[in-house]
Amino acid sequence: MRKCLAWGMAILSAITLIGCGSNASSATTGSAAGQSSSTTDNGASTPASGDAFTLGLICPLSGSSAVSGQILKNATEMAVNEINAAGGINGSIQIVLAEVDDEGVPATSVTAMQKLVEQDKVNVVIGSQASSCTLANMEITKAAKIPQITPASSNVAVTQAGNPYIYQMTATDELHMRNIMKYMAEENGAKTFAILYESSDFGTGGYKIAGNVCADYNLEMVANEVYNAGDTDFSVVLGKMQQANPDFFIFWGYHTEVAMICKQMQQYGISYPMIGQGYNSPELTNLGGAAVEGIMIDTAFDAANPDEKVQEFDKKYTELYGEGYDQNAPQSYDAVYVIKDAVERCIADGKDYKDGEVLNEYIGSTTWDGVTGVTTFDENGRMDKELLIITIENGEHKIVKN
């Protein structure tokens, strides 16, 4: 039982991405006793001797969401390498990282998760990125009684499904939507809005939340339009939204389409305040250019924050990878440390951290002060944090509300 405590990058064309249906793991998994020390393609080392803890990572390393997936992978590996270089969990237990590519496709994500659980014998899993993938694959970890932390999936359904083994290391869509509406209504005097959302679990979830909570902020939804991932022509839906003449637009989708939407708004002379969630990616400005100037993003983390821990993380990540990142990076990084802390508390109490049920209890009772702030989980495995609203100004992020 849980205790109630509680970011342009381009995909490198030369990198060999890991297929989820075959040899998707980039690290030797299982007990490493008696093995020779080896280094994976990502620089993580398998232990030369002693005990090992197998951490599964599932994220999109190919497909339309691969930029975000690579960011998630980078940050996870950064934390793992830091911990292993310092001796490991509890000073002696090396982390072996098993990585799989789910392509951002739910069915593929299920197969990839089965590999982690059945072949790699993971102790815990970080991922996935898309809510639709997590909603599908978390049934595998639940059945195997393996704790799973998603640093990116924000659909409220993830932690409303009664799954005691799933945790959200990111703010829920409802928290994001409420923060957006409060800001636009109370600080900008908005009365009406139109929402444009992706036809995915993430997008439709955001649309439903908007309809459910807007009255709490005396806001009226005057138009709602939907698009499919991969769409390139938004003229019709933008025309309908413009005809409704709202005070602002909400976008609930990912950076590729949002950048095109902004370009087409510029092309057609459509100008409204734009705010939303899901597209906080280094690729947004790369793809959108001047068209995304002024767009606002609701997020739990941004490198524009002057906090010392944030700046230290930003420096480390940039030195290692030379690229920008989104909020999934620090949330993935912190997730590794949440797991490390839980294992160490298990050991201190004389408990078996390799027992999934036991480890799950300790993850549930987490209070970890990390890069993204203090992480605790409620009884459903949902974390709650203060959120930021940022805007794109001269191609850079600027905090407008914290």
C-alpha positions in Angstrom: 0.0 0.0 0.0 1.2 3.4 -0.8 1.7 6.0 1.8 0.2 9.4 1.1 3.4 11.5 1.0 4.4 12.7 -1.0 14.4 20.0 -23.7 17.2 22.0 -30.9 17.7 18.4 -30.6 17.9 16.6 -33.9 17.9 12.8 -34.2 21.3 11.7 -35.1 21.1 10.0 -38.5 24.1 7.8 -37.7 22.8 6.4 -34.4 21.5 2.8 -34.5 18.2 2.8 -32.7 17.3 -0.2 -30.7 14.4 -2.3 -32.0 11.9 -3.3 -29.4 11.0 -6.7 -31.0 14.5 -8.1 -31.0 17.7 -7.4 -29.2 16.4 -4.1 -27.7 18.4 -4.1 -24.5 21.6 -2.1 -24.6 22.9 -3.6 -21.3 23.5 -7.0 -20.0 20.8 -7.7 -17.5 20.3 -9.9 -14.6 22.8 -10.8 -11.9 26.3 -9.7 -12.9 28.2 -11.8 -10.4 31.2 -13.4 -12.1 30.9 -11.4 -15.3 33.6 -9.2 -16.8 33.1 -5.5 -16.7 31.7 -4.2 -20.0 30.5 -0.9 -21.4 27.3 -0.5 -23.4 26.9 1.7 -26.5 25.6 4.5 -24.2 28.5 4.4 -21.9 26.8 2.7 -19.0 28.9 -0.1 -17.5 27.8 -3.5 -16.4 29.4 -4.5 -13.1 32.5 -6.5 -12.9 31.4 -8.3 -9.8 28.9 -8.1 -6.9 25.2 -7.5 -7.0 23.3 -5.7 -9.7 20.0 -3.9 -10.0 18.3 -4.0 -13.4 16.5 -0.8 -14.4 14.3 -0.9 -17.5 13.8 2.1 -19.8 11.0 2.2 -22.3 10.6 5.2 -24.6 10.3 6.1 -28.3 13.8 6.1 -30.0 12.3 6.0 -33.5 9.2 7.5 -35.0 7.6 11.0 -34.6 8.3 11.2 -30.9 12.0 10.1 -31.0 13.4 13.5 -30.1 11.6 13.4 -26.7 12.5 9.8 -26.3 16.2 10.4 -26.8 16.1 13.2 -24.3 14.4 10.9 -21.8 17.1 8.3 -22.5 20.0 10.8 -22.1 18.9 12.0 -18.7 18.2 8.5 -17.4 21.7 7.3 -18.5 23.2 10.4 -17.0 21.8 9.6 -13.6 22.7 5.9 -13.9 26.3 6.7 -14.8 26.6 9.2 -11.9 25.3 6.6 -9.4 27.5 3.8 -10.8 30.6 6.0 -10.8 30.0 6.7 -7.1 29.9 3.0 -6.3 26.3 2.2 -7.1 23.2 2.1 -5.0 24.1 1.9 -1.4 27.7 2.2 -2.4 27.9 -1.3 -3.9 25.0 -2.2 -6.1 25.6 -1.3 -9.8 22.6 -0.3 -12.0 22.3 -2.2 -15.2 20.2 -0.3 -17.7 18.0 -2.3 -20.2 16.6 0.0 -22.9 13.8 -0.7 -25.4 12.3 1.4 -28.2 8.5 1.5 -28.2 8.3 3.8 -31.2 5.5 5.8 -29.5 3.0 3.1 -30.6 0.9 1.4 -27.9 0.9 -2.1 -29.4 4.7 -2.0 -29.9 5.1 -0.6 -26.4 3.3 -3.7 -24.9 5.7 -6.0 -26.8 8.7 -4.0 -25.7 7.5 -4.1 -22.1 7.1 -7.8 -22.3 10.8 -8.1 -23.3 11.9 -6.0 -20.3 9.8 -8.1 -17.9 10.2 -11.6 -19.3 13.7 -11.5 -20.8 15.6 -8.7 -19.1 14.1 -9.5 -15.7 14.0 -5.8 -14.7 13.5 -4.8 -11.1 11.7 -1.5 -12.0 10.8 0.4 -15.1 11.0 4.1 -16.2 8.7 5.1 -19.0 7.0 5.4 -21.3 6.7 8.9 -22.9 3.2 8.8 -24.5 0.3 8.4 -22.2 -1.3 5.9 -24.7 1.8 3.7 -24.5 1.9 3.8 -20.7 -1.8 3.0 -20.4 -1.2 0.0 -22.6 2.2 -1.3 -21.2 1.5 -0.7 -17.5 -0.7 -3.8 -17.4 2.4 -5.9 -18.0 4.3 -4.4 -15.0 1.1 -4.6 -12.9 0.7 -8.3 -13.5 4.4 -8.9 -12.8 4.3 -6.7 -9.6 7.1 -4.5 -10.9 7.0 -0.8 -10.0 6.9 1.6 -13.0 7.5 5.3 -13.0 6.5 7.4 -16.0 8.4 10.7 -16.2 6.3 12.0 -19.2 2.8 10.5 -19.4 0.4 13.1 -18.0 -3.0 11.7 -18.8 -5.0 11.5 -15.5 -6.2 8.0 -16.5 -2.7 6.6 -15.9 -3.1 6.9 -12.1 -6.9 6.6 -12.1 -6.9 3.0 -13.3 -6.4 1.5 -9.8 -2.9 0.2 -10.7 -0.8 0.2 -7.5 2.5 -0.2 -9.4 2.3 2.9 -11.5 3.7 6.4 -10.6 3.5 9.7 -12.5 6.7 11.8 -12.2 5.0 14.5 -14.2 2.2 16.9 -13.5 -1.2 15.5 -14.6 -3.1 17.1 -17.5 -5.7 18.4 -15.1 -3.1 20.2 -13.0 -1.7 21.7 -16.2 -5.1 22.7 -17.5 -6.1 24.4 -14.3 -2.9 26.3 -14.1 -3.4 27.5 -17.7 -7.0 28.6 -17.1 -6.3 30.3 -13.8 -3.5 32.3 -15.5 -5.5 33.3 -18.5 -8.7 34.2 -16.6 -7.2 35.8 -13.5 -4.2 37.5 -14.9 -5.3 38.1 -18.5 -9.0 38.7 -18.1 -10.0 36.0 -20.6 -13.6 34.8 -20.8 -13.6 32.4 -23.8 -11.2 30.0 -25.4 -10.9 27.5 -28.3 -9.0 24.3 -28.0 -7.2 22.4 -30.7 -6.0 18.9 -29.7 -4.5 15.7 -31.0 -6.7 12.6 -31.4 -4.7 10.6 -28.9 -5.3 9.6 -25.3 -3.2 12.6 -24.3 -5.1 15.1 -26.6 -8.6 13.8 -26.0 -7.9 13.7 -22.3 -6.9 17.4 -22.3 -10.0 18.3 -24.2 -12.3 16.5 -21.8 -10.6 18.2 -18.8 -10.9 21.6 -20.4 -14.7 21.0 -20.7 -15.0 19.8 -17.1 -13.0 22.5 -15.4 -13.4 25.7 -17.4 -16.5 26.8 -15.5 -14.4 26.9 -12.3 -12.6 29.8 -13.9 -15.6 31.4 -15.5 -14.3 30.4 -18.9 -16.4 29.2 -21.8 -15.2 26.9 -24.6 -16.5 28.4 -27.8 -14.8 26.0 -30.2 -13.0 22.7 -30.1 -11.2 21.0 -33.0 -9.2 17.8 -33.4 -6.4 16.7 -35.6 -4.4 13.5 -36.1 -0.7 13.1 -35.5 1.0 13.5 -38.8 -1.5 16.0 -40.2 0.0 18.9 -42.2 -3.0 21.0 -43.2 -4.7 22.9 -40.4 -6.5 25.6 -42.5 -10.0 24.3 -41.9 -9.7 23.8 -38.1 -7.9 27.1 -37.7 -10.6 28.8 -39.7 -13.4 27.4 -37.5 -11.5 28.5 -34.4 -11.0 32.0 -35.8 -14.7 32.3 -36.6 -15.5 31.6 -33.0 -13.3 34.6 -32.0 -12.2 33.4 -28.6 -9.9 35.3 -26.2 -7.2 32.7 -26.6 -6.3 29.3 -28.1 -5.3 26.2 -26.2 -3.1 23.7 -28.0 -2.9 20.2 -26.6 -0.4 18.2 -28.7 3.2 17.7 -29.6 5.9 20.0 -31.1 5.8 18.8 -34.7 2.2 19.6 -35.4 2.1 22.7 -33.1 5.0 24.2 -35.0 3.1 23.7 -38.3 -0.1 25.1 -36.7 1.8 28.3 -35.7 3.3 28.6 -39.1 -0.1 28.4 -40.8 -1.6 30.9 -38.3 1.1 33.3 -39.4 0.5 32.5 -43.1 -3.3 33.1 -42.8 -3.0 36.1 -40.5 -4.6 34.5 -37.5 -3.4 36.0 -34.3 -4.5 35.0 -30.8 -2.7 34.3 -27.5 -1.6 30.7 -27.7 -1.0 28.5 -24.6 -1.0 24.8 -23.9 0.9 21.7 -23.0 2.8 18.8 -24.6 5.0 20.7 -27.0 7.8 21.9 -24.7 10.6 20.5 -27.0 13.8 21.9 -28.3 12.4 21.2 -31.8 9.5 23.6 -31.4 11.7 26.7 -32.2 13.7 24.7 -34.8 10.6 23.8 -36.7 8.5 26.8 -36.0 11.0 29.6 -36.2 9.5 33.1 -35.8 6.0 31.7 -36.0 6.3 30.3 -32.4 7.3 33.6 -31.0 5.0 34.5 -28.1 3.5 31.0 -27.7 3.2 30.0 -24.1 3.8 26.6 -22.5 2.7 25.2 -19.1 5.5 23.1 -17.6 6.8 21.7 -14.4 10.5 22.5 -15.2 12.5 24.9 -17.4 16.2 25.7 -17.6 15.2 29.4 -17.4 14.6 28.8 -13.7 17.6 30.3 -11.8 17.4 27.7 -9.0 20.8 26.2 -8.2 19.8 22.6 -8.8 18.2 23.5 -12.1 21.3 25.3 -13.3 23.6 22.5 -12.2 21.5 19.9 -14.1 21.4 22.2 -17.1 25.2 22.5 -17.1 25.7 18.8 -16.8 23.2 17.8 -19.4 24.5 20.4 -21.9 28.1 19.4 -21.4 27.3 15.7 -22.0 24.9 16.0 -24.9 25.4 19.4 -26.3 21.7 19.8 -27.0 18.6 21.3 -25.5 16.0 19.2 -23.6 12.4 19.3 -22.3 11.0 18.7 -18.9 11.1 14.9 -19.5 14.9 15.1 -18.9 15.0 16.3 -15.3 11.9 14.2 -14.5 13.6 11.1 -15.8 16.8 12.0 -14.0 14.9 12.4 -10.7 13.1 9.2 -11.3 16.4 7.3 -11.2 17.3 8.9 -7.9 13.8 8.2 -6.5 14.4 4.5 -7.2 17.9 4.6 -5.7 16.5 6.2 -2.5 13.8 3.6 -2.3 16.2 0.7 -2.6 18.5 2.2 0.0 15.7 2.6 2.4 14.7 -1.0 1.8 18.2 -2.1 2.7 18.4 0.1 5.8 15.2 -1.6 7.0 16.4 -5.1 6.3 13.9 -5.6 3.5 14.4 -7.4 0.2 14.5 -4.7 -2.5 14.3 -7.3 -5.2 10.8 -8.1 -4.1 8.6 -5.9 -6.3 5.9 -5.6 -3.7 8.3 -4.4 -1.1 10.1 -2.0 -3.4 6.8 -0.6 -4.5 5.9 0.3 -0.9 9.1 2.2 -0.5 8.7 4.1 -3.8 5.2 5.0 -2.7 6.5 6.6 0.4 9.1 8.7 -1.4 10.1 12.2 -0.3 12.9 13.1 -2.6 14.3 16.6 -3.0 15.7 16.6 -6.6 16.2 18.8 -9.6 12.4 19.2 -10.2 11.7 20.0 -6.5 10.4 17.7 -3.8 8.8 14.6 -5.1 6.1 12.8 -3.2 3.3 10.6 -4.4 -0.3 10.6 -3.3 -2.3 7.4 -2.7 -2.8 6.9 -6.4 0.9 7.4 -7.4 0.4 10.9 -8.6 2.9 13.7 -7.9 1.9 17.3 -7.3 4.2 20.3 -7.9 4.1 24.0 -8.6 4.0 24.7 -12.4 5.6 27.4 -14.5 4.3 29.2 -17.6 6.9 30.1 -20.1 6.9 32.0 -23.4 9.2 32.0 -26.4 10.9 35.3 -26.7 13.6 35.9 -29.3 13.8 32.1 -29.7 14.5 31.7 -26.0 12.4 30.6 -23.0 11.3 33.3 -20.6 9.3 32.6 -17.4 6.1 34.6 -17.3 4.6 32.9 -14.2 6.0 30.8 -11.5 
